[in-house]
């Protein structure tokens, strides 16, 4: 997942990921890295270095499991200003 840094410098990337999903690996800039995943669905990935404004960071997270509710459900969430369905 590439992301453009707009409020750097950053050395971690925080992502929402259901706490019942099991993270088995993460990479940053193509290198294996460490992470933490807490009970409030926050996954924190330690980046391979600090990234400055305008730079692109690429993170890959390998995980398994089934999200709460059995699937990803976008039916009641706005997507591009529209209701899915």
N, C-alpha and C positions, 0 to 999 in steps of 0.2 A: 504494500500500500504506500505509494508515494504521497508525501505531504509537503506543501510549501510553507516554510517558516515565515510568519508575519510578525511575531512578537518574540524575537530571540534576544539573547542566545538561549537555547534550550539544550538540556542534556538528558531529559526523559520525555517520553510521550505517554499521555494518559488516555486510555480508551475505555468505553463502556463495554463490558462483556459479562453476561449472566454468570453469577458465581457458581452455578451448577455445571458449567462447562469447564473441562479439564484442559489446562494449557500444558503442552508437552515440550514446546520449543519456541524460541523467538530469535530473529536475526535483526540486525541493524546495519545498514550499509554492506550487507552480504556476510557479516560476521555473527557468529553465535553470541548471544548476550543474555543477561539475567533479567528477571522480571519478578513482580509480585502481583498477586491477585487476591483481593480481599472480599469479604462477605457482602459488601455494599456494591458489588458489580464493577469495581474499578480495577482495571488492569494497568499497571505501570511498567513500561518497558524502558530499561536503561539503554540509552543510545551509545553507539560506538565512539562518539566524540561530541563536542558541543557544536551546534549548528547555528549560524547567524541568519539574520533577516535576508530573504531572497534565496537562500539555499534550499534544496530539496532533500528531504530525508526519506529513505525507503525502509519500511519495517515489514517483516513477515511474522505472523503469529500462527503456530500450528496448534489446533485445539480439537477436542472431540466432545461428544455428548449431545443431548437434546435440550434446547432452550425450554424454560418454563412454559407450560401451555402446549408443548409438543411440537410447535413449529414457529417459524417466524411469521408474524401476522401483521400485515400492513393495511388490512381492510379498514381500520378505523383511524389510521394515521394520515395526516396531510402529506402528500408527496408532490413536490413542485406546485404547491398551492391548491392541489386537487385532492379530493377524497378518492382513495383506491377502492376497488370493489370487484 
